[in-house]
Amino acid sequence: MRIILVGDVMLGRLVDELLEVVDSSYPWGDLLPLFRCADWKGCNLECVFTDQTEFYELPPKVFRFKSAVKNIEVLKDAGIRVVSLANNHVLDFGKKALCEMLDHLDAAGILHSGAGVNLEESRLPAIDQIQRLRIGFLAFTDNEPSWEASEEAGIHYVPVQLDDPRAQTLFELVKETKTKVDFLIVSAHWGSNWGFEVPTEHVDFAHKLIEQGADVVFGHSPHVFRAIEIFHHSLILYSCGDFIDDYMVDPYFRNDWSFVFLLILEGKKLVSLRLFPVVIANFRVQRARGREAEEIIERMIALCRPFGTKIHWEKEMSYCCLQL
């Protein structure tokens, strides 16, 4: 079994404009053959799909990301099976737009977790079955506390504080979900946009998620990738970074750099991870090559060193890997 996870996919603004004149496969660059080699794919969807033109009572925001409903085809082209909606952009155009997107994702057969028409729905995990393996995907965010779902639509908001009641509820939900699935991914849209250092509270929270039953903690929200840790033979991706967007590139942080994270399972057990370095250019993601690929891999190796994570660089294959 092969599972691909990638970070933030933002199809709004300039990407949305470009998708009026290019094919829906364009944002994936040269990566579609790699994606098609995997059995199951997931990402964080950093925008809302809506065709609405009138919006009321919008929350105050500097950046708002929406993409035409037809652009769900972009996700389908890559075979994306599940998206995290627990983030700081799914309510950029209000609750009605969010609810519209939920319906369109359902119609497209794309699973989702992390937002819903009420609190109960926002907390629901997505559960899928592929090749006799039941996969669970449960998403939360510590961004935008005012968007927390209640009796009305919103996100699965959880402060990254071990003793917070919402965190305790999440841990119980992880434990319960694990009894229903063979392999559980917990998606965490957490923390600030910048910086390579992993906050201590993220480490403690991720460890607790694994102790409660998560097989993978799938982190995102920072515009950069961060370290990887192996804890109790499970995997923590502290941040997968940006994957598709129209953002300006910081020359130091290089928010245009990331990876395709390819998880290899044998039966129900995660045995290895392969990391394929990628770069965003002209509103599309593509395999990094030559010296740029080396720099991306070298950065990841350096970030992982304090966690004792040993990454082997397959230079002839232009990817790196680690064994669990």
C-alpha positions as CSV (number, residue, x, y, z in Angstrom):
1,M,0.0,0.0,0.0
2,R,1.3,3.5,-0.9
3,I,-0.1,6.7,0.5
4,I,0.8,10.2,-0.6
5,L,0.4,13.2,1.7
6,V,1.2,16.8,0.6
7,G,0.9,20.1,2.3
8,D,-1.3,23.2,1.5
9,V,-3.0,23.2,-1.8
10,M,-4.3,26.7,-2.6
11,L,-6.2,27.0,-5.8
12,G,-7.6,30.5,-5.4
13,R,-6.7,34.0,-6.6
14,L,-4.1,33.8,-9.4
15,V,-4.3,30.0,-9.6
16,D,-8.1,30.3,-10.0
17,E,-7.6,32.9,-12.8
18,L,-5.1,30.7,-14.6
19,L,-7.5,27.7,-14.4
20,E,-9.9,29.6,-16.7
21,V,-7.4,29.1,-19.6
22,V,-5.3,26.0,-18.7
23,D,-6.2,22.4,-18.2
24,S,-7.2,21.3,-14.7
25,S,-4.0,19.1,-14.5
26,Y,-1.7,22.1,-14.9
27,P,-1.1,22.8,-11.2
28,W,0.4,19.3,-10.7
29,G,3.2,19.9,-13.1
30,D,5.2,16.7,-13.8
31,L,4.0,14.9,-10.7
32,L,0.9,13.1,-12.0
33,P,2.8,9.9,-12.8
34,L,4.1,9.8,-9.3
35,F,0.7,10.4,-7.8
36,R,-0.8,7.6,-10.0
37,C,1.7,5.1,-8.5
38,A,0.1,5.7,-5.1
39,D,-3.1,4.0,-3.8
40,W,-4.4,6.8,-1.7
41,K,-3.7,10.5,-1.6
42,G,-4.5,13.4,0.8
43,C,-3.8,17.1,1.2
44,N,-4.8,20.2,3.1
45,L,-7.2,22.3,1.0
46,E,-6.3,25.9,1.6
47,C,-9.3,27.6,-0.1
48,V,-13.0,27.2,-0.6
49,F,-14.7,26.0,-3.7
50,T,-17.7,28.3,-4.5
51,D,-19.3,30.0,-7.4
52,Q,-21.2,32.5,-5.2
53,T,-20.7,36.2,-6.1
54,E,-22.5,37.8,-3.2
55,F,-21.2,37.4,0.3
56,Y,-22.6,38.7,3.6
57,E,-21.1,39.1,7.1
58,L,-17.6,38.0,6.0
59,P,-15.1,37.7,8.8
60,P,-12.3,40.3,8.7
61,K,-9.4,38.9,6.7
62,V,-6.4,40.3,4.8
63,F,-6.2,37.3,2.4
64,R,-9.3,35.4,1.1
65,F,-8.9,32.3,-1.1
66,K,-11.7,30.9,-3.3
67,S,-11.7,28.8,-6.4
68,A,-14.5,28.0,-8.9
69,V,-16.4,24.8,-8.2
70,K,-15.2,23.4,-11.5
71,N,-11.7,23.4,-10.1
72,I,-12.5,20.4,-8.0
73,E,-11.4,18.6,-11.2
74,V,-7.8,19.6,-10.2
75,L,-8.1,17.4,-7.1
76,K,-9.7,14.6,-9.1
77,D,-6.9,14.7,-11.7
78,A,-4.4,13.8,-9.0
79,G,-6.7,11.2,-7.5
80,I,-6.9,13.1,-4.2
81,R,-9.1,10.9,-2.0
82,V,-9.3,13.1,1.1
83,V,-8.8,16.8,2.1
84,S,-8.4,18.5,5.4
85,L,-10.8,21.4,5.8
86,A,-9.6,22.4,9.3
87,N,-7.7,25.5,8.4
88,N,-7.8,29.3,8.3
89,H,-9.3,29.7,4.8
90,V,-12.4,27.5,4.4
91,L,-14.6,30.2,5.9
92,D,-13.0,33.1,3.9
93,F,-16.3,33.6,2.1
94,G,-18.7,32.7,4.9
95,K,-20.7,29.7,6.1
96,K,-22.9,29.4,3.1
97,A,-19.9,29.0,0.8
98,L,-18.4,26.4,3.1
99,C,-21.6,24.4,3.1
100,E,-21.8,24.6,-0.7
101,M,-18.3,23.2,-0.9
102,L,-19.1,20.3,1.4
103,D,-21.9,19.3,-1.0
104,H,-19.7,19.6,-4.0
105,L,-16.9,17.5,-2.5
106,D,-19.4,14.9,-1.5
107,A,-20.7,14.9,-5.1
108,A,-17.2,14.5,-6.4
109,G,-16.5,11.5,-4.1
110,I,-13.8,13.4,-2.2
111,L,-13.7,12.7,1.5
112,H,-13.1,15.5,4.0
113,S,-12.6,16.1,7.7
114,G,-12.2,19.2,9.9
115,A,-15.2,21.4,9.0
116,G,-18.9,20.8,8.9
117,V,-22.4,22.2,9.2
118,N,-22.2,21.9,13.0
119,L,-19.7,20.9,15.7
120,E,-20.6,17.2,15.5
121,E,-20.0,17.1,11.8
122,S,-16.7,19.1,12.0
123,R,-15.3,16.5,14.3
124,L,-16.1,13.5,12.1
125,P,-13.2,11.5,10.8
126,A,-13.2,10.5,7.1
127,I,-13.0,6.7,6.9
128,D,-12.1,4.9,3.7
129,Q,-11.4,1.4,2.6
130,I,-8.8,0.5,0.0
131,Q,-7.3,-2.9,-0.6
132,R,-8.8,-4.4,2.6
133,L,-7.2,-1.6,4.6
134,R,-9.5,0.8,6.5
135,I,-7.9,4.3,6.6
136,G,-9.0,7.0,9.0
137,F,-8.4,10.7,8.5
138,L,-9.2,13.1,11.3
139,A,-8.5,16.9,11.0
140,F,-8.2,19.8,13.4
141,T,-6.7,23.2,13.6
142,D,-5.6,25.7,16.2
143,N,-6.1,28.6,13.7
144,E,-9.1,31.0,13.7
145,P,-10.8,30.2,17.1
146,S,-13.7,32.5,16.1
147,W,-14.6,30.0,13.4
148,E,-15.1,27.1,15.7
149,A,-18.2,25.1,14.7
150,S,-21.2,25.1,17.1
151,E,-24.8,24.7,16.2
152,E,-23.7,26.4,13.0
153,A,-21.1,25.6,10.4
154,G,-17.4,26.0,11.2
155,I,-14.1,24.3,11.8
156,H,-12.8,21.7,14.2
157,Y,-10.9,24.1,16.4
158,V,-8.6,22.6,19.0
159,P,-6.0,24.6,21.0
160,V,-2.7,22.9,21.1
161,Q,-2.7,22.6,24.9
162,L,-2.8,19.2,26.5
163,D,-5.2,20.2,29.3
164,D,-7.7,22.1,27.2
165,P,-11.1,20.3,27.2
166,R,-11.3,20.4,23.4
167,A,-7.9,18.7,23.3
168,Q,-9.1,16.0,25.7
169,T,-12.1,15.5,23.4
170,L,-9.8,15.2,20.4
171,F,-7.6,12.6,22.2
172,E,-10.7,10.5,23.0
173,L,-11.9,10.9,19.4
174,V,-8.5,9.6,18.2
175,K,-8.7,6.7,20.5
176,E,-12.2,5.8,19.4
177,T,-11.5,6.2,15.7
178,K,-8.5,3.9,15.9
179,T,-10.8,1.1,17.1
180,K,-12.6,1.5,13.7
181,V,-9.7,1.6,11.3
182,D,-6.4,-0.1,10.6
183,F,-4.4,3.0,9.9
184,L,-5.1,6.5,11.3
185,I,-3.8,9.8,10.0
186,V,-4.4,12.9,12.2
187,S,-4.2,16.1,10.3
188,A,-3.0,19.2,12.3
189,H,-3.2,22.6,10.8
190,W,-1.2,24.4,13.5
191,G,1.1,27.2,14.4
192,S,2.5,30.3,12.8
193,N,3.4,30.7,9.1
194,W,7.1,31.0,9.4
195,G,10.1,29.5,11.2
196,F,11.8,26.1,11.0
197,E,11.9,25.3,14.7
198,V,9.2,23.0,15.9
199,P,7.3,24.5,18.9
200,T,7.7,22.4,22.1
201,E,3.9,22.3,22.5
202,H,3.6,20.7,19.0
203,V,6.1,17.9,20.0
204,D,4.1,17.2,23.2
205,F,0.8,17.3,21.4
206,A,1.9,15.0,18.6
207,H,3.3,12.5,21.0
208,K,0.0,12.4,22.8
209,L,-1.9,11.9,19.5
210,I,0.3,8.9,18.8
211,E,-0.1,7.5,22.3
212,Q,-3.9,7.7,21.7
213,G,-3.7,5.8,18.4
214,A,-2.5,8.0,15.5
215,D,-0.2,6.2,13.1
216,V,0.7,9.5,11.4
217,V,0.5,13.1,12.5
218,F,0.2,15.1,9.3
219,G,1.2,18.7,10.1
220,H,0.8,21.8,8.0
221,S,0.0,25.5,8.1
222,P,3.6,26.9,8.2
223,H,4.7,28.0,4.8
224,V,7.9,25.9,5.2
225,F,8.5,22.2,5.8
226,R,9.8,21.2,9.2
227,A,11.4,18.2,10.8
228,I,10.2,14.6,10.8
229,E,10.2,12.5,13.9
230,I,9.6,8.8,14.6
231,F,7.9,8.2,17.9
232,H,6.8,4.8,19.1
233,H,7.3,3.5,15.6
234,S,4.8,6.1,14.2
235,L,5.5,9.1,12.0
236,I,5.2,12.8,12.8
237,L,5.4,15.2,9.9
238,Y,5.6,18.5,11.8
239,S,4.9,20.6,8.7
240,C,4.6,19.6,5.1
241,G,4.8,23.2,3.9
242,D,3.2,24.8,0.8
243,F,2.4,22.6,-2.2
244,I,0.4,24.6,-4.8
245,D,-0.2,28.4,-4.5
246,D,0.5,31.9,-6.0
247,Y,2.5,33.2,-3.0
248,M,5.5,35.4,-3.2
249,V,8.7,33.5,-2.4
250,D,10.8,34.4,0.6
251,P,14.5,34.0,-0.5
252,Y,15.5,32.7,2.9
253,F,12.6,30.5,3.9
254,R,12.0,29.3,0.4
255,N,8.3,28.7,0.9
256,D,8.3,27.3,-2.7
257,W,10.1,24.2,-1.5
258,S,8.5,21.1,-0.2
259,F,8.1,17.3,-0.7
260,V,5.8,14.7,-1.9
261,F,5.6,12.4,1.2
262,L,5.1,8.8,0.1
263,L,4.3,6.4,2.9
264,I,5.0,2.7,2.3
265,L,2.9,0.2,4.2
266,E,3.2,-3.6,4.5
267,G,-0.2,-4.9,5.6
268,K,-1.3,-2.5,8.4
269,K,2.2,-1.4,9.3
270,L,4.1,1.7,8.1
271,V,7.6,0.6,7.2
272,S,9.2,3.5,5.3
273,L,8.8,7.0,4.0
274,R,10.1,8.4,0.7
275,L,10.5,12.2,0.2
276,F,10.5,13.6,-3.3
277,P,11.7,17.2,-3.3
278,V,9.5,19.6,-5.2
279,V,9.4,23.3,-6.1
280,I,6.5,25.7,-7.0
281,A,7.0,27.7,-10.2
282,N,4.4,29.5,-12.4
283,F,1.6,28.4,-10.1
284,R,2.4,24.7,-10.5
285,V,4.4,22.2,-8.5
286,Q,7.1,20.1,-10.1
287,R,10.0,17.8,-9.2
288,A,13.1,19.7,-8.1
289,R,16.2,18.9,-10.1
290,G,20.0,19.1,-9.8
291,R,21.5,21.4,-7.1
292,E,18.1,22.7,-6.0
293,A,16.9,19.2,-5.2
294,E,20.1,18.6,-3.2
295,E,19.5,21.9,-1.2
296,I,16.0,20.9,-0.3
297,I,17.1,17.5,0.9
298,E,20.0,18.9,2.8
299,R,17.7,21.2,4.6
300,M,15.4,18.4,5.6
301,I,18.3,16.3,6.8
302,A,19.5,19.2,9.0
303,L,16.1,19.9,10.4
304,C,15.6,16.2,11.3
305,R,19.0,15.8,13.0
306,P,17.9,17.2,16.5
307,F,15.1,14.6,16.5
308,G,17.5,11.7,15.8
309,T,15.7,11.0,12.5
310,K,18.1,9.3,10.1
311,I,17.3,10.1,6.5
312,H,19.1,8.2,3.7
313,W,19.7,10.2,0.5
314,E,19.2,8.2,-2.7
315,K,21.2,10.5,-4.9
316,E,20.8,8.5,-8.0
317,M,17.0,8.5,-7.5
318,S,16.7,12.2,-6.5
319,Y,14.7,11.4,-3.3
320,C,15.5,10.5,0.3
321,C,14.0,7.9,2.6
322,L,13.8,6.7,6.1
323,Q,12.9,3.4,7.6
324,L,10.6,3.0,10.6
